[in-house]
Amino acid sequence: MKEGIMNVIGKGTKVEGKFVVQGSIRVDGEVKGEVFATDLFVLGKEGKMNGNLKTKNASISGTFEGTIDADGKVELLQSAIFKGELTCKKLVIEEGVTFDGNISMTEEKGGKAGREKTRRTEEG
């Protein structure tokens, strides 16, 4: 049951705390704290987040500092700035992303978990 973005934190809005979202959320403002989203977390180009994110999927275009733990796919889009720890099963990093942190990718295969860790900084 995907009906698009169900919650929005708009540009110019600053929020702090712990948020539990049933469904998806888009952030174009600033968030500091913890976000738990059951579907999709979108951080817009001018959005900023500092804290911990637990979600199914994430699409990051803005500035994210902290940890992302995604059960599925994370996309770091061209304008994204990411600093922190990232755990996901699938990852897309577009050219131009600034990434400074650690990535942990796990994929269940025949009962064994494969793990890849990397540390790099890419600026474009």
C-alpha positions as CSV (number, residue, x, y, z in Angstrom):
1,M,0.0,0.0,0.0
2,K,2.2,2.8,-1.3
3,E,0.4,6.1,-1.5
4,G,3.4,8.4,-1.8
5,I,4.9,10.7,0.8
6,M,2.5,10.8,3.8
7,N,4.4,13.2,6.2
8,V,6.4,16.3,5.4
9,I,8.7,18.5,7.5
10,G,8.8,21.6,5.3
11,K,11.6,24.1,4.5
12,G,12.2,26.5,7.4
13,T,10.9,24.1,10.0
14,K,13.3,22.8,12.7
15,V,12.3,19.9,14.9
16,E,14.1,17.9,17.6
17,G,13.2,14.7,19.2
18,K,12.2,11.1,18.5
19,F,9.8,10.5,15.6
20,V,7.9,7.3,14.7
21,V,6.4,7.4,11.2
22,Q,4.0,4.8,9.9
23,G,4.7,5.0,6.2
24,S,7.0,7.6,4.6
25,I,8.3,11.0,5.4
26,R,10.0,13.8,3.5
27,V,12.3,16.3,5.3
28,D,13.0,19.7,3.6
29,G,13.7,21.4,6.9
30,E,16.0,20.4,9.8
31,V,15.7,17.4,12.1
32,K,17.8,16.6,15.1
33,G,17.2,13.3,16.9
34,E,15.8,9.9,16.0
35,V,13.5,8.9,13.1
36,F,11.9,5.5,12.7
37,A,10.0,5.2,9.4
38,T,8.3,2.0,8.3
39,D,8.6,2.8,4.5
40,L,10.6,5.6,2.9
41,F,12.7,8.4,4.3
42,V,13.4,11.3,1.9
43,L,15.9,14.1,2.7
44,G,15.4,16.9,0.2
45,K,18.2,18.9,-1.3
46,E,18.0,21.7,1.3
47,G,17.1,19.3,4.2
48,K,19.4,18.6,7.1
49,M,19.3,15.7,9.5
50,N,21.6,15.1,12.5
51,G,20.9,11.9,14.4
52,N,19.8,8.3,13.9
53,L,17.5,7.0,11.2
54,K,16.0,3.5,11.1
55,T,13.9,2.9,7.9
56,K,13.1,0.5,5.1
57,N,14.5,2.7,2.3
58,A,16.1,6.1,2.2
59,S,16.8,8.7,-0.5
60,I,19.2,11.4,0.6
61,S,19.8,14.6,-1.4
62,G,20.6,17.0,1.5
63,T,23.0,16.9,4.5
64,F,22.9,13.9,6.8
65,E,25.1,13.4,9.8
66,G,24.7,10.4,12.0
67,T,23.6,6.8,11.4
68,I,21.3,5.2,8.8
69,D,20.1,1.7,9.3
70,A,18.0,0.6,6.3
71,D,16.4,-2.8,5.8
72,G,16.4,-2.2,2.0
73,K,17.9,0.4,-0.3
74,V,19.7,3.7,0.3
75,E,20.2,6.2,-2.5
76,L,22.8,9.0,-2.0
77,L,21.9,11.5,-4.7
78,Q,24.2,14.0,-6.4
79,S,23.9,16.8,-3.9
80,A,24.1,14.7,-0.8
81,I,26.6,15.2,2.0
82,F,26.8,12.2,4.3
83,K,28.9,11.9,7.4
84,G,28.5,8.8,9.6
85,E,27.6,5.1,9.6
86,L,25.5,3.5,7.0
87,T,24.0,0.0,7.1
88,C,21.8,-1.3,4.2
89,K,21.3,-4.2,1.8
90,K,21.5,-2.1,-1.5
91,L,23.3,1.2,-2.0
92,V,23.4,3.7,-4.9
93,I,25.9,6.6,-4.7
94,E,25.6,9.1,-7.5
95,E,28.6,11.1,-8.8
96,G,29.1,14.3,-6.9
97,V,28.1,12.9,-3.4
98,T,30.4,13.8,-0.5
99,F,30.7,10.7,1.7
100,D,32.8,10.4,4.8
101,G,32.0,7.4,6.9
102,N,31.6,3.7,7.0
103,I,29.3,1.4,5.0
104,S,28.1,-2.0,6.1
105,M,26.2,-4.1,3.6
106,T,24.6,-7.4,4.4
107,E,22.7,-9.8,2.2
108,E,21.3,-13.1,3.4
109,K,22.6,-15.8,1.1
110,G,22.0,-19.5,2.1
111,G,22.1,-18.6,5.8
112,K,25.4,-16.8,5.6
113,A,25.7,-13.0,5.8
114,G,28.2,-11.3,3.5
115,R,29.7,-8.1,4.8
116,E,31.5,-5.3,3.1
117,K,33.1,-2.4,4.9
118,T,34.7,0.6,3.4
119,R,35.9,4.0,4.4
120,R,36.3,6.7,1.8
121,T,35.7,10.3,1.0
122,E,34.5,11.2,-2.5
123,E,34.0,14.8,-3.5
124,G,32.7,16.0,-6.9
